[in-house]
């Protein structure tokens, strides 16, 4: 994963819970390719089909609240979303996202100053640019970035331990 990238915004609101991200009735499908097609279905039925690799979700407070359903960040990773920028994240979702190689960035201001379809430029450990304005972001520890870059915790440990597959 690059430390600098751009992406198109898909805008969501506050309290996007794991039942919205990944509805329960679809978590038992055979493959993640089948599961990911149903992401955000209760809120925006056509969103998963519209998302392109490298797109970015921008949301309000408490993104990923609700159950500890790991399929929620796993489906978002499978959709090849580059990152999610939100005012805040539910803590268990935050950890599950790292474990699945999904980059999350907290920004208190950006969600109030961007629109769906805007392009943002992200520079890890520096800032976000959108519509000519710069937004501060928190620093990410290098070890966490490495886990995300490796595709998640299991893949990162396999790489560090020189395991095959």
C-alpha positions, 0 to 999 in steps of 0.5 A: 500500500502506498503512503500517498494515494487518491480516491473517489468518495462514497459518503455515508452518515453516522452510526453505520453499524455492522448489520448495515455494512454486512447484513446477517442473512448473507454472511453464510454465502460460500465465498467472500466474492458472493458476500461482498455484493451485499455490503450496505444493502439495507442502506444503499442496495446498489452501493456495492456494485458501484464501488470501484477498487481504490474508492474511499468511504467517508462517514460520520461518527461511530462507523462499524458500531454494533456486533463484532462481525468480522465479515463487515471489514472483510467484505469492505476489503474484498470490495478493494476499498482503499480506506475509510475516513470517518469522524470515529470508529467503533473500537472492535471494528477498528481492530477487525479492520486492521486484522483484515488489512483495511485502512481506517483514518479518523478525521473530525473535519473532512466528513463535514466538508466533502461530497460524494464523488469528490476526490481526496488525496491521502498522505499517511502520517501527514494529512488529507486534501479535499477541495483545496483544503488540508485536513490533519490526521493522526499518525499511524504506527509503522507496525500497524501500517505494515500489518495493513500493507501486508493484507492483514494480521494473518498474512503479516505474521506468515510473511514475518515467519516466512510461511508459504501461502 
